[in-house]
């Protein structure tokens, strides 16, 4: 299975619409908003989040997700589908530095 990077972009995704949801469901709604934003802007079939993105959204509990989140999106072609991977801004540099050492 070959993976080819089609696109790599940085976004600051607004999540303030999650505050329209009930308090206990805001982080879950924020994750959905994030995935929909990435799918719409990259035309990807599947959107996958890194653990750090998920932990950042849930870091202040379900009631108070961040109002915006800086991310880096990489779109890969895996087989016949386009898969968008979402990383926190700065997370990719940390991975590359760890691989060099």
Secondary structure, DSSP 8 states (H G I E B T S, - for coil): --EEEEEEEEEEEE-GGGGGS-GGGHHHHHHHHHHHHHHHHH--SEEEE-HHHHHHHHTTTTT---SEEEEEEEEEEETTEEEEEEEETTHHHHHHHHHH-
